[in-house]
Amino acid sequence: MSQSVQPYTEPEATPVGHTGTRVVIRERPAWAISGWLGVLVLAAAIAGAILLAKSSVKGLTAVPIVVAVLIAGSLVIVQPGQTKVVRFFGKYVGSVRRTGLSWILPLSDRRTVSIRVRNFETSHLKVNDADGNPVEIAAIVVWQVADTSRALYAVDDYLNFVRVQAESALRHVATTHPYDNPADNGLSLRGSTDIVAGELAEEMAARVAIAGVEIVEVRISHLAYAAEIAQAMLRRQQANAVVAARGRIVEGAVGMVEMALSRLAEGGIVELDEERKASMVSNLMVVLCSDQPASPVVNTGTLYS
């Protein structure tokens, strides 16, 4: 008896990344009314239980007692800057953001989630910048829970999730820019701190959006070369500074020599041949570019002696 062989077909590829993450839960308001109404109903139930206990129908006393217990268990107090995430037998039914005393669905449990603005500083990470130089970098992250349902049910631990994703984004952004750009013709970690911080905030916000978290602000708090190359990079920065300063000095000295020669020629003060001009230029450049003050020598003879 022959069996037909089905041709092999590759399984369809599933999306990977933030766009492929399946999180369908969204925050919605839970059923809640003023808790003081619940207090009145609770008082009425207690009063009813007392009256029934004194009457001839004592068997009905359990009814108001059960009602009172259910109402007492469904009263919650929400502090300013906090919310209560309500779950009814494992199903998310909503969040209570109204502060004060509230009466929610009986037989439901609730968890407190803070929506206050928080901040933390990442650890000092050692990464390689765009030029391959090891640098140490850290940032201060200011964040806030925006969707309480996602914070609890979309990720396992949203506090740890935010911290890990912040360090991951910081490491990625630090590797895309050089530490310093001597030519000042591009972005660098040291010279474009505000721009880099903006890129870092956008990337962090994209990474933690799945957890219902919003990034308020990100600032770089520590930036330095790693200890093993710090001295070498310091000498390079000093050399670059010296070269730049020398360039400015030479540029200014050339302008001053040119101005002196043009003034002498325009005023007809003295006629100089090419050799005397070259000698004058050499002397002026030495005087203007020297690190030490020049000692003048008075020539008492002729110009050509």
C-alpha positions as CSV (number, residue, x, y, z in Angstrom):
1,M,0.0,0.0,0.0
2,S,1.6,3.2,-1.2
3,Q,1.7,6.4,0.9
4,S,1.7,9.8,-0.7
5,V,4.6,12.0,0.5
6,Q,3.7,15.6,1.1
7,P,6.2,18.1,-0.2
8,Y,8.1,20.0,2.5
9,T,7.1,23.6,3.0
10,E,9.0,26.1,5.1
11,P,7.1,27.6,7.9
12,E,6.1,31.2,7.6
13,A,8.6,33.6,9.2
14,T,7.2,35.4,12.3
15,P,8.0,39.0,12.8
16,V,10.9,39.9,15.2
17,G,11.3,43.1,17.1
18,H,8.9,45.7,18.5
19,T,6.6,45.5,15.5
20,G,6.1,41.8,15.9
21,T,5.4,41.8,19.7
22,R,1.9,40.9,20.4
23,V,0.5,43.0,23.2
24,V,-3.2,43.7,22.9
25,I,-3.9,44.9,26.4
26,R,-4.7,48.5,26.9
27,E,-5.5,50.5,30.0
28,R,-9.2,51.4,30.5
29,P,-11.1,52.9,33.4
30,A,-12.5,50.4,35.9
31,W,-16.0,50.5,37.3
32,A,-15.7,52.7,40.4
33,I,-18.0,55.0,42.2
34,S,-17.7,57.2,45.3
35,G,-16.5,55.1,48.2
36,W,-18.7,57.1,50.6
37,L,-21.7,55.6,48.9
38,G,-20.2,52.2,49.7
39,V,-19.7,53.3,53.3
40,L,-23.4,54.2,53.6
41,V,-24.4,50.8,52.1
42,L,-22.0,49.1,54.5
43,A,-23.5,51.0,57.5
44,A,-27.0,50.1,56.3
45,A,-26.0,46.4,56.0
46,I,-24.5,46.4,59.5
47,A,-27.6,48.1,60.9
48,G,-29.8,45.5,59.0
49,A,-27.8,42.6,60.5
50,I,-28.3,44.0,64.0
51,L,-32.0,44.4,63.5
52,L,-32.4,41.0,62.1
53,A,-30.4,39.5,64.9
54,K,-32.9,41.0,67.4
55,S,-36.0,40.0,65.3
56,S,-37.8,36.7,65.0
57,V,-36.1,36.0,61.6
58,K,-32.6,35.5,62.8
59,G,-31.8,33.1,60.0
60,L,-31.6,36.0,57.6
61,T,-28.9,37.7,59.6
62,A,-26.2,36.2,57.4
63,V,-27.4,38.1,54.3
64,P,-26.5,41.6,55.4
65,I,-23.3,40.2,57.0
66,V,-22.2,38.8,53.6
67,V,-23.2,42.1,51.9
68,A,-21.2,44.0,54.5
69,V,-18.1,41.8,54.0
70,L,-18.3,42.2,50.2
71,I,-18.6,45.9,50.4
72,A,-15.8,46.3,52.9
73,G,-13.5,44.3,50.7
74,S,-14.3,46.4,47.7
75,L,-13.5,49.8,49.2
76,V,-10.1,51.1,48.1
77,I,-8.1,54.2,48.8
78,V,-6.0,55.7,46.0
79,Q,-3.2,58.0,47.0
80,P,-2.2,61.0,44.8
81,G,0.2,59.8,42.1
82,Q,-0.9,56.2,42.4
83,T,-3.4,54.0,40.6
84,K,-5.2,50.7,41.4
85,V,-5.1,48.0,38.7
86,V,-8.3,45.9,39.2
87,R,-8.5,42.2,38.2
88,F,-11.6,40.1,38.5
89,F,-10.9,36.3,38.7
90,G,-7.7,36.7,36.6
91,K,-9.2,39.1,34.0
92,Y,-8.1,42.7,33.8
93,V,-11.2,44.9,34.2
94,G,-9.6,48.4,34.4
95,S,-7.6,50.9,36.4
96,V,-8.7,53.4,39.0
97,R,-7.0,56.7,38.8
98,R,-9.5,58.7,40.8
99,T,-7.8,59.6,44.1
100,G,-9.5,59.2,47.4
101,L,-12.0,56.5,48.6
102,S,-13.6,54.4,45.8
103,W,-16.0,51.5,45.6
104,I,-15.0,49.0,43.0
105,L,-16.2,45.6,41.8
106,P,-16.6,43.2,44.7
107,L,-14.5,40.0,44.8
108,S,-11.8,41.6,42.7
109,D,-8.1,42.1,43.6
110,R,-6.1,45.1,42.9
111,R,-2.4,46.1,42.6
112,T,-0.9,49.5,43.2
113,V,1.1,51.1,40.4
114,S,2.8,54.5,40.9
115,I,2.4,57.0,38.1
116,R,4.8,59.5,39.6
117,V,7.8,60.7,37.7
118,R,10.9,58.6,38.6
119,N,14.5,58.8,37.7
120,F,17.6,56.7,38.0
121,E,21.2,56.8,36.8
122,T,22.5,53.9,34.7
123,S,25.7,52.2,35.7
124,H,29.0,53.4,34.1
125,L,29.2,51.5,30.9
126,K,32.4,50.8,29.0
127,V,31.8,50.9,25.3
128,N,33.7,51.5,22.1
129,D,32.8,54.7,20.3
130,A,32.5,55.0,16.5
131,D,36.3,55.3,16.2
132,G,36.8,52.1,18.3
133,N,38.1,54.0,21.4
134,P,36.9,52.6,24.7
135,V,34.9,55.2,26.7
136,E,32.9,55.2,29.9
137,I,29.4,56.7,29.7
138,A,26.4,56.9,32.0
139,A,23.0,58.7,31.8
140,I,20.2,59.9,34.0
141,V,16.8,58.7,32.8
142,V,13.6,60.4,33.9
143,W,10.5,58.3,33.2
144,Q,6.9,57.7,34.1
145,V,4.3,54.9,33.8
146,A,1.7,56.0,31.2
147,D,-0.2,52.7,30.8
148,T,-0.6,50.8,34.1
149,S,-2.1,47.7,32.5
150,R,0.9,47.2,30.2
151,A,3.3,48.0,33.0
152,L,1.9,45.0,34.9
153,Y,0.9,42.5,32.3
154,A,2.9,43.2,29.1
155,V,6.3,42.6,30.8
156,D,7.4,40.5,33.7
157,D,9.0,43.3,35.8
158,Y,8.7,46.8,34.4
159,L,11.2,48.4,36.8
160,N,14.0,46.0,35.7
161,F,12.8,46.2,32.1
162,V,13.2,50.0,32.0
163,R,16.6,49.8,33.5
164,V,17.9,47.1,31.2
165,Q,16.5,48.7,28.1
166,A,17.9,52.1,29.1
167,E,21.4,50.7,29.4
168,S,21.0,48.8,26.1
169,A,19.9,52.0,24.3
170,L,22.8,54.0,25.9
171,R,25.3,51.4,24.7
172,H,23.9,51.5,21.2
173,V,23.9,55.2,20.8
174,A,27.4,55.6,22.2
175,T,28.8,53.3,19.6
176,T,27.3,55.4,16.7
177,H,29.2,58.6,17.5
178,P,32.9,59.3,18.1
179,Y,33.9,60.6,21.5
180,D,35.4,63.8,20.1
181,N,35.6,65.4,16.6
182,P,38.6,67.7,16.4
183,A,37.4,69.1,13.0
184,D,34.1,70.1,14.5
185,N,32.3,69.1,11.3
186,G,30.1,66.3,12.7
187,L,28.3,64.9,15.8
188,S,30.4,63.7,18.8
189,L,29.6,62.5,22.2
190,R,31.5,65.4,23.9
191,G,30.7,68.2,21.5
192,S,27.0,67.4,20.8
193,T,25.7,66.4,24.1
194,D,22.2,67.8,23.7
195,I,21.7,66.1,20.3
196,V,23.0,62.8,21.5
197,A,20.8,63.0,24.5
198,G,17.8,63.6,22.2
199,E,18.7,60.6,20.1
200,L,19.1,58.6,23.3
201,A,15.7,59.6,24.6
202,E,14.0,58.7,21.3
203,E,15.6,55.2,21.3
204,M,14.8,54.6,24.9
205,A,11.2,55.6,24.4
206,A,10.8,53.2,21.5
207,R,12.3,50.4,23.5
208,V,10.1,50.8,26.6
209,A,6.8,51.7,24.9
210,I,5.8,48.1,25.0
211,A,5.8,48.3,28.8
212,G,3.5,51.4,28.9
213,V,6.4,53.7,30.0
214,E,7.1,57.2,28.7
215,I,10.6,58.7,28.8
216,V,10.4,62.3,30.1
217,E,14.1,63.3,29.7
218,V,17.5,61.7,29.3
219,R,20.8,63.5,30.2
220,I,24.4,62.2,30.0
221,S,25.8,62.3,33.5
222,H,29.3,60.8,32.9
223,L,31.5,60.7,29.8
224,A,35.2,60.0,29.8
225,Y,37.8,57.9,28.0
226,A,38.5,54.6,29.6
227,A,41.4,54.5,32.1
228,E,43.7,52.5,29.8
229,I,43.7,55.2,27.1
230,A,42.9,58.3,29.1
231,Q,46.6,59.5,29.3
232,A,47.2,58.9,25.6
233,M,44.0,60.8,24.6
234,L,44.9,63.6,26.9
235,R,48.2,64.1,25.2
236,R,46.5,64.0,21.9
237,Q,44.0,66.7,23.0
238,Q,46.9,68.8,24.2
239,A,48.8,68.3,21.0
240,N,45.7,69.3,19.0
241,A,45.3,72.4,21.2
242,V,48.9,73.4,20.7
243,V,48.7,72.9,16.9
244,A,45.5,75.0,16.7
245,A,47.1,77.7,18.9
246,R,50.2,77.7,16.7
247,G,48.1,78.0,13.6
248,R,46.3,81.0,15.0
249,I,49.6,82.6,16.0
250,V,51.2,82.0,12.6
251,E,48.1,83.3,10.8
252,G,48.2,86.5,12.9
253,A,51.9,86.9,12.5
254,V,51.7,86.7,8.7
255,G,49.0,89.3,8.7
256,M,51.0,91.6,10.8
257,V,54.1,91.2,8.6
258,E,52.1,91.8,5.5
259,M,50.6,95.0,7.1
260,A,54.0,96.2,8.1
261,L,55.5,95.8,4.7
262,S,52.5,97.4,3.0
263,R,52.6,100.4,5.4
264,L,56.4,100.9,4.8
265,A,55.9,100.8,1.0
266,E,52.9,103.1,1.0
267,G,54.5,105.7,3.2
268,G,57.8,105.6,1.4
269,I,59.6,105.4,4.7
270,V,62.4,103.1,3.5
271,E,63.2,101.2,0.3
272,L,64.0,97.5,0.8
273,D,65.3,95.1,-1.7
274,E,64.1,91.5,-1.8
275,E,67.0,90.3,0.5
276,R,66.2,92.9,3.1
277,K,62.5,92.2,2.9
278,A,63.2,88.5,3.5
279,S,65.4,89.3,6.4
280,M,62.8,91.6,7.9
281,V,60.1,89.0,7.4
282,S,62.3,86.4,9.1
283,N,63.0,88.6,12.1
284,L,59.3,89.6,12.5
285,M,58.2,86.0,12.3
286,V,60.7,85.0,15.0
287,V,59.6,87.9,17.3
288,L,55.9,87.3,16.8
289,C,55.9,83.4,16.9
290,S,58.5,82.9,19.7
291,D,57.4,81.5,23.0
292,Q,59.9,83.8,24.8
293,P,60.2,87.6,24.5
294,A,62.8,88.5,21.9
295,S,65.9,90.5,23.0
296,P,66.3,93.4,20.6
297,V,69.7,94.1,19.1
298,V,70.4,97.7,18.0
299,N,72.3,97.9,14.7
300,T,74.7,100.9,14.9
301,G,76.2,100.4,11.5
302,T,74.7,100.5,8.0
303,L,71.8,98.4,6.9
304,Y,74.1,96.1,4.9
305,S,76.9,95.7,7.4
